[in-house]
Amino acid sequence: MIVEEEDRTGYKRTLFRHWVDADRDGCDSRAEVLKQEAVVAPAQAAGCKLSGGRWYSAYDDQYIDGPSGLDIDHLVPLAEAWDSK
């Protein structure tokens, strides 16, 4: 097995689109994940503004109320994935 050094040459965060609305339903990918992962569905207002709702965090065995208390991110940071090609 050959292990190579990580190489960040050419990496730019702006190369990756952020929070797109792939299905064009008015909700970006963050909102889609929040709606899908909720244990109590949030209310959805115009412009896909979410409020209320409840989510479970398996990482720390806690419940989070309201979407503003959550970060939606990659399990592997983009820069690390780029480095590890």
C-alpha positions in Angstrom: 0.0 0.0 0.0 1.4 3.4 -1.0 0.6 6.4 1.2 1.0 9.7 -0.5 1.3 13.2 1.1 -1.9 15.3 1.0 -1.9 18.0 -1.6 -4.2 21.0 -1.5 -2.9 22.5 -4.8 -5.9 23.9 -6.7 -8.4 23.7 -3.9 -10.7 26.7 -3.6 -13.9 26.5 -1.4 -15.6 28.7 -4.1 -15.3 25.8 -6.6 -18.1 24.1 -4.6 -21.6 25.4 -4.9 -23.2 26.0 -1.5 -26.8 25.4 -0.5 -28.3 25.0 -3.9 -32.0 24.3 -4.6 -31.4 21.3 -6.9 -35.1 20.4 -7.3 -36.2 24.0 -7.6 -38.9 23.7 -5.0 -37.8 26.9 -3.2 -35.9 25.1 -0.5 -32.1 24.9 -0.6 -30.1 21.8 0.4 -29.8 22.9 4.0 -33.6 23.2 4.4 -34.1 19.9 2.6 -31.8 18.1 5.1 -33.4 19.9 8.1 -36.9 18.8 6.9 -35.8 15.2 6.2 -33.9 14.7 9.5 -36.5 16.3 11.9 -38.1 14.2 14.5 -40.8 16.9 14.8 -41.3 18.6 11.5 -40.6 22.4 11.4 -43.2 24.8 10.1 -42.4 26.1 6.6 -43.3 29.6 5.5 -42.9 31.5 2.3 -39.4 31.2 0.8 -38.9 27.9 2.6 -38.3 29.8 5.9 -38.3 27.0 8.6 -39.3 27.6 12.2 -39.9 25.3 15.2 -39.2 21.6 14.7 -37.0 19.3 16.7 -33.9 17.2 15.8 -31.9 14.5 17.5 -28.1 14.6 17.6 -26.7 11.0 17.9 -23.3 12.6 18.4 -24.1 13.9 21.8 -27.4 12.2 22.6 -29.3 15.5 22.7 -32.4 17.1 21.2 -32.2 20.4 19.4 -35.2 22.7 19.1 -35.4 25.1 16.2 -33.3 25.0 13.0 -30.9 27.8 14.0 -29.3 25.5 16.6 -28.0 23.2 13.9 -25.1 23.1 11.5 -25.5 21.1 8.4 -22.1 20.1 7.0 -20.1 17.4 5.4 -19.0 14.4 7.4 -15.6 14.9 5.7 -14.6 18.6 5.2 -14.3 19.5 1.5 -10.6 20.5 1.9 -9.8 17.2 3.5 -11.5 15.2 0.8 -9.6 17.3 -1.8 -6.3 16.7 -0.1 -6.9 13.0 0.1 -7.9 12.4 -3.5 
